[in-house]
Amino acid sequence: MLRVVLDTSVLVSAIISDGKSRELLRKGIANQFSIITSDLVLKELATVLHRPKFKTNENEINRIILALTRSAEIVSVKSKLEAVKKDPKDDMIIETAYDGNAEIIVTGDNHLLALQDFRGIRIVTVQSMLDLI
């Protein structure tokens, strides 16, 4: 089964709106591919969801994180990679994929998409991933 990291922007999009990101997340939850994540990604997701514009309360955020931990494989990130020169914060997505032996990263982030590939890990858009599965 494909091992896939969904970056934070894809997860946020899946949570707040009904669209392609949500469709992709549902397919992962339905075991059409394995969702790989890390505490780093989950922590960033919680931080982003706390922003006032998302209007999510602590209880909702905790439920979202719990649901993700139940349907994803959470990997321990040990690597310290410098893959995304223009936005080093994005390195945690690469590190999660690398340490989690993922084959694909799904993102809408242009800095990550510009790489296209990192050490054999393909970096694709949500639509490209939907086309793949």
N, CA, C and O atoms as CSV, one atom per row, in Angstrom:
chain,resi,resn,atom,element,x,y,z
A,1,MET,N,N,0.843,-1.189,0.000
A,1,MET,CA,C,0.000,0.000,0.000
A,1,MET,C,C,0.885,1.248,0.000
A,1,MET,O,O,1.912,1.294,0.676
A,2,LEU,N,N,0.476,2.243,-0.758
A,2,LEU,CA,C,1.238,3.489,-0.822
A,2,LEU,C,C,1.301,4.169,0.539
A,2,LEU,O,O,0.310,4.239,1.265
A,3,ARG,N,N,2.486,4.667,0.863
A,3,ARG,CA,C,2.702,5.403,2.119
A,3,ARG,C,C,2.792,6.883,1.754
A,3,ARG,O,O,3.657,7.296,0.982
A,4,VAL,N,N,1.873,7.679,2.332
A,4,VAL,CA,C,1.695,9.058,1.883
A,4,VAL,C,C,1.651,10.030,3.064
A,4,VAL,O,O,0.944,9.802,4.046
A,5,VAL,N,N,2.414,11.109,2.952
A,5,VAL,CA,C,2.354,12.198,3.927
A,5,VAL,C,C,1.481,13.300,3.335
A,5,VAL,O,O,1.729,13.782,2.230
A,6,LEU,N,N,0.459,13.688,4.088
A,6,LEU,CA,C,-0.385,14.823,3.714
A,6,LEU,C,C,0.143,16.027,4.487
A,6,LEU,O,O,0.175,16.000,5.717
A,7,ASP,N,N,0.555,17.075,3.794
A,7,ASP,CA,C,1.125,18.191,4.527
A,7,ASP,C,C,0.022,18.961,5.251
A,7,ASP,O,O,-1.167,18.750,5.008
A,8,THR,N,N,0.437,19.846,6.133
A,8,THR,CA,C,-0.496,20.549,7.011
A,8,THR,C,C,-1.560,21.315,6.233
A,8,THR,O,O,-2.726,21.319,6.627
A,9,SER,N,N,-1.176,21.960,5.137
A,9,SER,CA,C,-2.157,22.743,4.371
A,9,SER,C,C,-3.239,21.838,3.776
A,9,SER,O,O,-4.402,22.234,3.691
A,10,VAL,N,N,-2.866,20.647,3.371
A,10,VAL,CA,C,-3.841,19.690,2.828
A,10,VAL,C,C,-4.786,19.236,3.944
A,10,VAL,O,O,-5.996,19.139,3.736
A,11,LEU,N,N,-4.236,18.960,5.122
A,11,LEU,CA,C,-5.064,18.535,6.252
A,11,LEU,C,C,-6.031,19.640,6.669
A,11,LEU,O,O,-7.211,19.379,6.906
A,12,VAL,N,N,-5.534,20.870,6.757
A,12,VAL,CA,C,-6.401,21.996,7.139
A,12,VAL,C,C,-7.525,22.148,6.116
A,12,VAL,O,O,-8.691,22.297,6.482
A,13,SER,N,N,-7.171,22.110,4.847
A,13,SER,CA,C,-8.168,22.234,3.789
A,13,SER,C,C,-9.216,21.125,3.891
A,13,SER,O,O,-10.407,21.376,3.707
A,14,ALA,N,N,-8.777,19.908,4.182
A,14,ALA,CA,C,-9.696,18.771,4.308
A,14,ALA,C,C,-10.652,18.962,5.487
A,14,ALA,O,O,-11.804,18.531,5.438
A,15,ILE,N,N,-10.167,19.604,6.534
A,15,ILE,CA,C,-10.962,19.795,7.747
A,15,ILE,C,C,-11.976,20.923,7.582
A,15,ILE,O,O,-13.118,20.803,8.026
A,16,ILE,N,N,-11.562,22.016,6.949
A,16,ILE,CA,C,-12.431,23.202,6.930
A,16,ILE,C,C,-13.365,23.285,5.727
A,16,ILE,O,O,-14.345,24.028,5.767
A,17,SER,N,N,-13.085,22.542,4.664
A,17,SER,CA,C,-13.968,22.663,3.503
A,17,SER,C,C,-14.138,21.328,2.784
A,17,SER,O,O,-13.263,20.462,2.802
A,18,ASP,N,N,-15.290,21.204,2.157
A,18,ASP,CA,C,-15.590,19.980,1.411
A,18,ASP,C,C,-15.036,20.152,0.003
A,18,ASP,O,O,-15.522,20.984,-0.763
A,19,GLY,N,N,-14.033,19.376,-0.333
A,19,GLY,CA,C,-13.414,19.503,-1.647
A,19,GLY,C,C,-12.464,18.353,-1.887
A,19,GLY,O,O,-12.603,17.283,-1.295
A,20,LYS,N,N,-11.496,18.577,-2.759
A,20,LYS,CA,C,-10.568,17.511,-3.156
A,20,LYS,C,C,-9.694,17.035,-1.993
A,20,LYS,O,O,-9.408,15.843,-1.884
A,21,SER,N,N,-9.267,17.960,-1.123
A,21,SER,CA,C,-8.440,17.553,0.022
A,21,SER,C,C,-9.225,16.639,0.948
A,21,SER,O,O,-8.694,15.642,1.438
A,22,ARG,N,N,-10.488,16.974,1.190
A,22,ARG,CA,C,-11.313,16.121,2.055
A,22,ARG,C,C,-11.538,14.764,1.404
A,22,ARG,O,O,-11.495,13.734,2.077
A,23,GLU,N,N,-11.779,14.760,0.100
A,23,GLU,CA,C,-11.949,13.494,-0.635
A,23,GLU,C,C,-10.696,12.619,-0.476
A,23,GLU,O,O,-10.791,11.412,-0.256
A,24,LEU,N,N,-9.533,13.249,-0.592
A,24,LEU,CA,C,-8.280,12.512,-0.453
A,24,LEU,C,C,-8.109,11.971,0.969
A,24,LEU,O,O,-7.729,10.815,1.152
A,25,LEU,N,N,-8.389,12.801,1.969
A,25,LEU,CA,C,-8.279,12.349,3.362
A,25,LEU,C,C,-9.224,11.175,3.613
A,25,LEU,O,O,-8.850,10.202,4.268
A,26,ARG,N,N,-10.426,11.265,3.101
A,26,ARG,CA,C,-11.384,10.162,3.273
A,26,ARG,C,C,-10.858,8.866,2.657
A,26,ARG,O,O,-11.039,7.790,3.226
A,27,LYS,N,N,-10.211,8.966,1.502
A,27,LYS,CA,C,-9.651,7.779,0.857
A,27,LYS,C,C,-8.530,7.178,1.713
A,27,LYS,O,O,-8.378,5.959,1.782
A,28,GLY,N,N,-7.754,8.040,2.359
A,28,GLY,CA,C,-6.715,7.553,3.257
A,28,GLY,C,C,-7.315,6.854,4.471
A,28,GLY,O,O,-6.856,5.785,4.872
A,29,ILE,N,N,-8.339,7.463,5.047
A,29,ILE,CA,C,-9.014,6.869,6.206
A,29,ILE,C,C,-9.651,5.532,5.823
A,29,ILE,O,O,-9.736,4.622,6.648
A,30,ALA,N,N,-10.098,5.415,4.573
A,30,ALA,CA,C,-10.700,4.172,4.072
A,30,ALA,C,C,-9.640,3.155,3.620
A,30,ALA,O,O,-9.958,2.156,2.976
A,31,ASN,N,N,-8.379,3.429,3.971
A,31,ASN,CA,C,-7.265,2.523,3.676
A,31,ASN,C,C,-6.988,2.309,2.198
A,31,ASN,O,O,-6.544,1.231,1.804
A,32,GLN,N,N,-7.244,3.322,1.372
A,32,GLN,CA,C,-6.849,3.239,-0.026
A,32,GLN,C,C,-5.366,3.588,-0.168
A,32,GLN,O,O,-4.751,3.322,-1.201
A,33,PHE,N,N,-4.810,4.180,0.873
A,33,PHE,CA,C,-3.369,4.396,1.028
A,33,PHE,C,C,-3.111,4.608,2.512
A,33,PHE,O,O,-4.033,4.897,3.274
A,34,SER,N,N,-1.863,4.464,2.915
A,34,SER,CA,C,-1.508,4.670,4.326
A,34,SER,C,C,-1.138,6.127,4.555
A,34,SER,O,O,-0.274,6.673,3.869
A,35,ILE,N,N,-1.801,6.755,5.530
A,35,ILE,CA,C,-1.462,8.121,5.909
A,35,ILE,C,C,-0.317,8.054,6.918
A,35,ILE,O,O,-0.422,7.419,7.968
A,36,ILE,N,N,0.775,8.728,6.569
A,36,ILE,CA,C,1.938,8.785,7.443
A,36,ILE,C,C,2.027,10.211,7.990
A,36,ILE,O,O,1.951,11.176,7.230
A,37,THR,N,N,2.187,10.338,9.301
A,37,THR,CA,C,2.343,11.667,9.891
A,37,THR,C,C,3.296,11.572,11.073
A,37,THR,O,O,3.835,10.507,11.373
A,38,SER,N,N,3.494,12.703,11.737
A,38,SER,CA,C,4.406,12.754,12.890
A,38,SER,C,C,3.838,13.715,13.916
A,38,SER,O,O,2.918,14.480,13.627
A,39,ASP,N,N,4.394,13.666,15.114
A,39,ASP,CA,C,3.993,14.622,16.149
A,39,ASP,C,C,4.235,16.052,15.690
A,39,ASP,O,O,3.473,16.956,16.034
A,40,LEU,N,N,5.298,16.260,14.909
A,40,LEU,CA,C,5.597,17.600,14.401
A,40,LEU,C,C,4.456,18.133,13.547
A,40,LEU,O,O,4.044,19.283,13.697
A,41,VAL,N,N,3.950,17.297,12.654
A,41,VAL,CA,C,2.862,17.700,11.765
A,41,VAL,C,C,1.579,17.907,12.575
A,41,VAL,O,O,0.859,18.881,12.359
A,42,LEU,N,N,1.295,16.996,13.504
A,42,LEU,CA,C,0.084,17.120,14.312
A,42,LEU,C,C,0.123,18.376,15.183
A,42,LEU,O,O,-0.894,19.042,15.375
A,43,LYS,N,N,1.304,18.686,15.702
A,43,LYS,CA,C,1.466,19.892,16.519
A,43,LYS,C,C,1.232,21.148,15.671
A,43,LYS,O,O,0.561,22.083,16.108
A,44,GLU,N,N,1.789,21.157,14.461
A,44,GLU,CA,C,1.585,22.305,13.579
A,44,GLU,C,C,0.110,22.415,13.190
A,44,GLU,O,O,-0.431,23.518,13.126
A,45,LEU,N,N,-0.535,21.293,12.934
A,45,LEU,CA,C,-1.952,21.294,12.589
A,45,LEU,C,C,-2.773,21.921,13.714
A,45,LEU,O,O,-3.633,22.765,13.461
A,46,ALA,N,N,-2.510,21.515,14.943
A,46,ALA,CA,C,-3.239,22.080,16.089
A,46,ALA,C,C,-2.993,23.583,16.201
A,46,ALA,O,O,-3.919,24.350,16.463
A,47,THR,N,N,-1.748,23.997,16.004
A,47,THR,CA,C,-1.407,25.423,16.074
A,47,THR,C,C,-2.169,26.217,15.012
A,47,THR,O,O,-2.725,27.276,15.301
A,48,VAL,N,N,-2.189,25.707,13.804
A,48,VAL,CA,C,-2.885,26.397,12.708
A,48,VAL,C,C,-4.391,26.460,12.988
A,48,VAL,O,O,-5.016,27.498,12.773
A,49,LEU,N,N,-4.973,25.358,13.463
A,49,LEU,CA,C,-6.413,25.326,13.718
A,49,LEU,C,C,-6.826,26.247,14.863
A,49,LEU,O,O,-7.995,26.618,14.970
A,50,HIS,N,N,-5.872,26.619,15.720
A,50,HIS,CA,C,-6.159,27.566,16.804
A,50,HIS,C,C,-6.334,29.002,16.297
A,50,HIS,O,O,-6.849,29.852,17.024
A,51,ARG,N,N,-5.916,29.277,15.071
A,51,ARG,CA,C,-6.042,30.635,14.532
A,51,ARG,C,C,-7.520,31.026,14.498
A,51,ARG,O,O,-8.375,30.229,14.110
A,52,PRO,N,N,-7.809,32.263,14.909
A,52,PRO,CA,C,-9.203,32.723,14.984
A,52,PRO,C,C,-10.004,32.537,13.694
A,52,PRO,O,O,-11.207,32.280,13.749
A,53,LYS,N,N,-9.356,32.664,12.543
A,53,LYS,CA,C,-10.104,32.565,11.284
A,53,LYS,C,C,-10.734,31.192,11.059
A,53,LYS,O,O,-11.682,31.068,10.282
A,54,PHE,N,N,-10.218,30.157,11.732
A,54,PHE,CA,C,-10.762,28.812,11.552
A,54,PHE,C,C,-11.908,28.499,12.507
A,54,PHE,O,O,-12.621,27.512,12.326
A,55,LYS,N,N,-12.085,29.342,13.527
A,55,LYS,CA,C,-13.217,29.214,14.457
A,55,LYS,C,C,-13.364,27.789,15.015
A,55,LYS,O,O,-14.477,27.275,15.126
A,56,THR,N,N,-12.254,27.166,15.357
A,56,THR,CA,C,-12.308,25.836,15.967
A,56,THR,C,C,-11.947,25.971,17.442
A,56,THR,O,O,-11.004,26.675,17.801
A,57,ASN,N,N,-12.704,25.294,18.279
A,57,ASN,CA,C,-12.395,25.353,19.710
A,57,ASN,C,C,-11.497,24.181,20.104
A,57,ASN,O,O,-11.241,23.276,19.310
A,58,GLU,N,N,-11.033,24.221,21.330
A,58,GLU,CA,C,-10.088,23.211,21.837
A,58,GLU,C,C,-10.650,21.798,21.706
A,58,GLU,O,O,-9.930,20.876,21.323
A,59,ASN,N,N,-11.918,21.626,22.016
A,59,ASN,CA,C,-12.555,20.316,21.955
A,59,ASN,C,C,-12.565,19.784,20.514
A,59,ASN,O,O,-12.254,18.616,20.280
A,60,GLU,N,N,-12.919,20.638,19.562
A,60,GLU,CA,C,-12.932,20.228,18.148
A,60,GLU,C,C,-11.533,19.852,17.673
A,60,GLU,O,O,-11.348,18.847,16.987
A,61,ILE,N,N,-10.553,20.669,18.047
A,61,ILE,CA,C,-9.168,20.403,17.649
A,61,ILE,C,C,-8.703,19.068,18.220
A,61,ILE,O,O,-8.073,18.277,17.518
A,62,ASN,N,N,-9.010,18.816,19.489
A,62,ASN,CA,C,-8.616,17.544,20.113
A,62,ASN,C,C,-9.263,16.357,19.400
A,62,ASN,O,O,-8.621,15.323,19.215
A,63,ARG,N,N,-10.531,16.498,18.999
A,63,ARG,CA,C,-11.225,15.421,18.275
A,63,ARG,C,C,-10.583,15.173,16.914
A,63,ARG,O,O,-10.430,14.027,16.492
A,64,ILE,N,N,-10.211,16.245,16.237
A,64,ILE,CA,C,-9.565,16.133,14.919
A,64,ILE,C,C,-8.229,15.403,15.047
A,64,ILE,O,O,-7.943,14.476,14.290
A,65,ILE,N,N,-7.417,15.830,16.012
A,65,ILE,CA,C,-6.106,15.207,16.223
A,65,ILE,C,C,-6.278,13.732,16.606
A,65,ILE,O,O,-5.545,12.877,16.109
A,66,LEU,N,N,-7.226,13.434,17.474
A,66,LEU,CA,C,-7.485,12.049,17.876
A,66,LEU,C,C,-7.901,11.199,16.678
A,66,LEU,O,O,-7.418,10.079,16.511
A,67,ALA,N,N,-8.791,11.729,15.848
A,67,ALA,CA,C,-9.232,10.989,14.656
A,67,ALA,C,C,-8.052,10.712,13.726
A,67,ALA,O,O,-7.944,9.623,13.162
A,68,LEU,N,N,-7.175,11.694,13.569
A,68,LEU,CA,C,-5.997,11.487,12.714
A,68,LEU,C,C,-5.055,10.449,13.305
A,68,LEU,O,O,-4.520,9.611,12.579
A,69,THR,N,N,-4.851,10.496,14.605
A,69,THR,CA,C,-3.925,9.529,15.213
A,69,THR,C,C,-4.466,8.101,15.101
A,69,THR,O,O,-3.695,7.142,15.062
A,70,ARG,N,N,-5.771,7.970,15.049
A,70,ARG,CA,C,-6.368,6.637,14.906
A,70,ARG,C,C,-6.271,6.097,13.484
A,70,ARG,O,O,-6.227,4.884,13.279
A,71,SER,N,N,-6.237,6.993,12.506
A,71,SER,CA,C,-6.255,6.519,11.123
A,71,SER,C,C,-4.908,6.652,10.411
A,71,SER,O,O,-4.762,6.227,9.265
A,72,ALA,N,N,-3.934,7.238,11.088
A,72,ALA,CA,C,-2.620,7.423,10.469
A,72,ALA,C,C,-1.557,6.639,11.232
A,72,ALA,O,O,-1.750,6.249,12.384
A,73,GLU,N,N,-0.453,6.424,10.571
A,73,GLU,CA,C,0.729,5.868,11.243
A,73,GLU,C,C,1.584,7.056,11.658
A,73,GLU,O,O,1.999,7.857,10.819
A,74,ILE,N,N,1.844,7.166,12.954
A,74,ILE,CA,C,2.635,8.284,13.454
A,74,ILE,C,C,4.073,7.814,13.602
A,74,ILE,O,O,4.366,6.876,14.344
A,75,VAL,N,N,4.960,8.482,12.882
A,75,VAL,CA,C,6.366,8.097,12.900
A,75,VAL,C,C,7.170,9.066,13.760
A,75,VAL,O,O,6.813,10.231,13.932
A,76,SER,N,N,8.243,8.549,14.278
A,76,SER,CA,C,9.167,9.363,15.056
A,76,SER,C,C,10.178,9.992,14.097
A,76,SER,O,O,10.830,9.287,13.327
A,77,VAL,N,N,10.304,11.312,14.146
A,77,VAL,CA,C,11.219,12.003,13.238
A,77,VAL,C,C,12.577,12.165,13.916
A,77,VAL,O,O,12.703,12.806,14.959
A,78,LYS,N,N,13.578,11.569,13.295
A,78,LYS,CA,C,14.950,11.651,13.822
A,78,LYS,C,C,15.847,12.481,12.910
A,78,LYS,O,O,16.817,13.089,13.363
A,79,SER,N,N,15.514,12.501,11.621
A,79,SER,CA,C,16.343,13.197,10.638
A,79,SER,C,C,16.279,14.707,10.822
A,79,SER,O,O,15.276,15.261,11.270
A,80,LYS,N,N,17.363,15.342,10.467
A,80,LYS,CA,C,17.423,16.808,10.382
A,80,LYS,C,C,17.899,17.111,8.973
A,80,LYS,O,O,19.099,17.130,8.700
A,81,LEU,N,N,16.954,17.345,8.090
A,81,LEU,CA,C,17.281,17.569,6.685
A,81,LEU,C,C,17.131,19.041,6.335
A,81,LEU,O,O,16.333,19.762,6.934
A,82,GLU,N,N,17.907,19.469,5.361
A,82,GLU,CA,C,17.787,20.832,4.850
A,82,GLU,C,C,17.454,20.738,3.366
A,82,GLU,O,O,18.315,20.896,2.500
A,83,ALA,N,N,16.186,20.477,3.104
A,83,ALA,CA,C,15.748,20.216,1.729
A,83,ALA,C,C,15.080,21.430,1.091
A,83,ALA,O,O,15.171,21.630,-0.121
A,84,VAL,N,N,14.409,22.237,1.908
A,84,VAL,CA,C,13.626,23.359,1.384
A,84,VAL,C,C,14.309,24.669,1.784
A,84,VAL,O,O,13.995,25.266,2.814
A,85,LYS,N,N,15.235,25.088,0.955
A,85,LYS,CA,C,16.052,26.266,1.263
A,85,LYS,C,C,15.213,27.534,1.447
A,85,LYS,O,O,15.504,28.356,2.316
A,86,LYS,N,N,14.152,27.690,0.611
A,86,LYS,CA,C,13.357,28.922,0.650
A,86,LYS,C,C,12.376,28.971,1.816
A,86,LYS,O,O,11.871,30.043,2.147
A,87,ASP,N,N,12.096,27.829,2.444
A,87,ASP,CA,C,11.176,27.784,3.581
A,87,ASP,C,C,11.534,26.595,4.479
A,87,ASP,O,O,10.903,25.541,4.401
A,88,PRO,N,N,12.556,26.774,5.337
A,88,PRO,CA,C,13.029,25.671,6.176
A,88,PRO,C,C,11.953,25.031,7.064
A,88,PRO,O,O,12.122,23.889,7.491
A,89,LYS,N,N,10.856,25.736,7.351
A,89,LYS,CA,C,9.776,25.138,8.142
A,89,LYS,C,C,9.187,23.925,7.425
A,89,LYS,O,O,8.670,23.010,8.067
A,90,ASP,N,N,9.265,23.920,6.101
A,90,ASP,CA,C,8.730,22.801,5.324
A,90,ASP,C,C,9.579,21.533,5.448
A,90,ASP,O,O,9.139,20.451,5.059
A,91,ASP,N,N,10.787,21.667,5.985
A,91,ASP,CA,C,11.651,20.492,6.137
A,91,ASP,C,C,10.998,19.406,6.989
A,91,ASP,O,O,11.272,18.223,6.789
A,92,MET,N,N,10.137,19.789,7.936
A,92,MET,CA,C,9.516,18.767,8.798
A,92,MET,C,C,8.615,17.828,7.997
A,92,MET,O,O,8.452,16.664,8.363
A,93,ILE,N,N,8.036,18.324,6.917
A,93,ILE,CA,C,7.220,17.458,6.057
A,93,ILE,C,C,8.126,16.454,5.343
A,93,ILE,O,O,7.809,15.267,5.258
A,94,ILE,N,N,9.248,16.944,4.836
A,94,ILE,CA,C,10.237,16.072,4.174
A,94,ILE,C,C,10.783,15.054,5.182
A,94,ILE,O,O,10.902,13.869,4.868
A,95,GLU,N,N,11.114,15.516,6.385
A,95,GLU,CA,C,11.660,14.627,7.422
A,95,GLU,C,C,10.644,13.549,7.811
A,95,GLU,O,O,11.008,12.388,7.996
A,96,THR,N,N,9.379,13.935,7.935
A,96,THR,CA,C,8.327,12.965,8.266
A,96,THR,C,C,8.238,11.901,7.174
A,96,THR,O,O,8.161,10.707,7.462
A,97,ALA,N,N,8.249,12.346,5.926
A,97,ALA,CA,C,8.169,11.403,4.804
A,97,ALA,C,C,9.405,10.502,4.759
A,97,ALA,O,O,9.291,9.291,4.569
A,98,TYR,N,N,10.571,11.093,4.934
A,98,TYR,CA,C,11.820,10.344,4.859
A,98,TYR,C,C,11.895,9.292,5.971
A,98,TYR,O,O,12.167,8.121,5.709
A,99,ASP,N,N,11.651,9.722,7.214
A,99,ASP,CA,C,11.734,8.799,8.348
A,99,ASP,C,C,10.575,7.805,8.370
A,99,ASP,O,O,10.680,6.738,8.975
A,100,GLY,N,N,9.472,8.154,7.712
A,100,GLY,CA,C,8.318,7.263,7.655
A,100,GLY,C,C,8.297,6.378,6.423
A,100,GLY,O,O,7.311,5.689,6.160
A,101,ASN,N,N,9.397,6.398,5.665
A,101,ASN,CA,C,9.495,5.592,4.440
A,101,ASN,C,C,8.308,5.820,3.505
A,101,ASN,O,O,7.808,4.885,2.878
A,102,ALA,N,N,7.867,7.072,3.422
A,102,ALA,CA,C,6.756,7.410,2.533
A,102,ALA,C,C,7.245,7.448,1.090
A,102,ALA,O,O,8.417,7.711,0.817
A,103,GLU,N,N,6.329,7.184,0.189
A,103,GLU,CA,C,6.654,7.247,-1.233
A,103,GLU,C,C,6.217,8.569,-1.848
A,103,GLU,O,O,6.742,9.000,-2.875
A,104,ILE,N,N,5.230,9.211,-1.189
A,104,ILE,CA,C,4.642,10.427,-1.754
A,104,ILE,C,C,4.363,11.447,-0.650
A,104,ILE,O,O,3.965,11.092,0.459
A,105,ILE,N,N,4.580,12.714,-0.980
A,105,ILE,CA,C,4.127,13.837,-0.159
A,105,ILE,C,C,3.066,14.557,-0.988
A,105,ILE,O,O,3.284,14.861,-2.160
A,106,VAL,N,N,1.913,14.827,-0.367
A,106,VAL,CA,C,0.858,15.587,-1.043
A,106,VAL,C,C,0.810,16.967,-0.418
A,106,VAL,O,O,0.702,17.104,0.800
A,107,THR,N,N,0.892,17.988,-1.257
A,107,THR,CA,C,0.973,19.352,-0.758
A,107,THR,C,C,0.407,20.345,-1.763
A,107,THR,O,O,0.252,20.045,-2.947
A,108,GLY,N,N,0.111,21.513,-1.268
A,108,GLY,CA,C,-0.239,22.634,-2.131
A,108,GLY,C,C,0.829,23.706,-2.029
A,108,GLY,O,O,0.714,24.768,-2.641
A,109,ASP,N,N,1.866,23.427,-1.255
A,109,ASP,CA,C,2.942,24.377,-0.986
A,109,ASP,C,C,3.903,24.445,-2.174
A,109,ASP,O,O,4.492,23.439,-2.569
A,110,ASN,N,N,4.050,25.637,-2.730
A,110,ASN,CA,C,4.892,25.797,-3.922
A,110,ASN,C,C,6.364,25.490,-3.679
A,110,ASN,O,O,7.053,25.014,-4.582
A,111,HIS,N,N,6.856,25.759,-2.465
A,111,HIS,CA,C,8.263,25.453,-2.172
A,111,HIS,C,C,8.511,23.943,-2.228
A,111,HIS,O,O,9.533,23.492,-2.744
A,112,LEU,N,N,7.573,23.178,-1.695
A,112,LEU,CA,C,7.706,21.719,-1.745
A,112,LEU,C,C,7.473,21.196,-3.167
A,112,LEU,O,O,8.221,20.349,-3.654
A,113,LEU,N,N,6.434,21.707,-3.820
A,113,LEU,CA,C,6.130,21.242,-5.180
A,113,LEU,C,C,7.284,21.508,-6.143
A,113,LEU,O,O,7.497,20.746,-7.085
A,114,ALA,N,N,8.021,22.578,-5.909
A,114,ALA,CA,C,9.152,22.921,-6.781
A,114,ALA,C,C,10.230,21.831,-6.743
A,114,ALA,O,O,10.946,21.632,-7.725
A,115,LEU,N,N,10.344,21.130,-5.619
A,115,LEU,CA,C,11.338,20.049,-5.511
A,115,LEU,C,C,10.970,18.865,-6.407
A,115,LEU,O,O,11.855,18.213,-6.963
A,116,GLN,N,N,9.683,18.586,-6.550
A,116,GLN,CA,C,9.140,17.466,-7.324
A,116,GLN,C,C,9.470,16.094,-6.757
A,116,GLN,O,O,8.669,15.164,-6.855
A,117,ASP,N,N,10.642,15.972,-6.172
A,117,ASP,CA,C,11.130,14.679,-5.696
A,117,ASP,C,C,12.222,14.952,-4.660
A,117,ASP,O,O,13.021,15.874,-4.822
A,118,PHE,N,N,12.252,14.153,-3.608
A,118,PHE,CA,C,13.350,14.237,-2.650
A,118,PHE,C,C,13.747,12.821,-2.278
A,118,PHE,O,O,12.975,12.094,-1.653
A,119,ARG,N,N,14.955,12.432,-2.664
A,119,ARG,CA,C,15.486,11.094,-2.362
A,119,ARG,C,C,14.470,9.989,-2.670
A,119,ARG,O,O,14.276,9.066,-1.879
A,120,GLY,N,N,13.835,10.104,-3.823
A,120,GLY,CA,C,12.899,9.074,-4.262
A,120,GLY,C,C,11.470,9.266,-3.775
A,120,GLY,O,O,10.589,8.482,-4.130
A,121,ILE,N,N,11.225,10.289,-2.972
A,121,ILE,CA,C,9.869,10.579,-2.495
A,121,ILE,C,C,9.256,11.595,-3.463
A,121,ILE,O,O,9.753,12.713,-3.600
A,122,ARG,N,N,8.177,11.195,-4.126
A,122,ARG,CA,C,7.525,12.114,-5.064
A,122,ARG,C,C,6.734,13.168,-4.298
A,122,ARG,O,O,6.157,12.879,-3.250
A,123,ILE,N,N,6.708,14.376,-4.818
A,123,ILE,CA,C,5.976,15.477,-4.195
A,123,ILE,C,C,4.942,15.947,-5.205
A,123,ILE,O,O,5.283,16.466,-6.268
A,124,VAL,N,N,3.650,15.753,-4.852
A,124,VAL,CA,C,2.575,15.975,-5.812
A,124,VAL,C,C,1.442,16.817,-5.212
A,124,VAL,O,O,1.370,17.013,-3.999
A,125,THR,N,N,0.566,17.305,-6.085
A,125,THR,CA,C,-0.633,18.035,-5.661
A,125,THR,C,C,-1.730,17.064,-5.258
A,125,THR,O,O,-1.642,15.862,-5.507
A,126,VAL,N,N,-2.757,17.604,-4.636
A,126,VAL,CA,C,-3.914,16.783,-4.260
A,126,VAL,C,C,-4.523,16.134,-5.497
A,126,VAL,O,O,-4.814,14.938,-5.493
A,127,GLN,N,N,-4.717,16.920,-6.558
A,127,GLN,CA,C,-5.316,16.366,-7.776
A,127,GLN,C,C,-4.464,15.237,-8.357
A,127,GLN,O,O,-5.000,14.212,-8.780
A,128,SER,N,N,-3.155,15.418,-8.381
A,128,SER,CA,C,-2.263,14.356,-8.898
A,128,SER,C,C,-2.404,13.076,-8.080
A,128,SER,O,O,-2.403,11.975,-8.631
A,129,MET,N,N,-2.526,13.229,-6.763
A,129,MET,CA,C,-2.675,12.061,-5.901
A,129,MET,C,C,-4.027,11.389,-6.147
A,129,MET,O,O,-4.103,10.162,-6.206
A,130,LEU,N,N,-5.084,12.174,-6.289
A,130,LEU,CA,C,-6.399,11.596,-6.586
A,130,LEU,C,C,-6.356,10.834,-7.910
A,130,LEU,O,O,-6.970,9.775,-8.037
A,131,ASP,N,N,-5.640,11.365,-8.884
A,131,ASP,CA,C,-5.498,10.693,-10.182
A,131,ASP,C,C,-4.730,9.377,-10.044
A,131,ASP,O,O,-4.976,8.431,-10.793
A,132,LEU,N,N,-3.812,9.319,-9.100
A,132,LEU,CA,C,-2.997,8.128,-8.890
A,132,LEU,C,C,-3.782,6.961,-8.291
A,132,LEU,O,O,-3.531,5.797,-8.602
A,133,ILE,N,N,-4.731,7.300,-7.431
A,133,ILE,CA,C,-5.440,6.217,-6.699
A,133,ILE,C,C,-6.819,5.991,-7.183
A,133,ILE,O,O,-7.521,5.122,-6.665
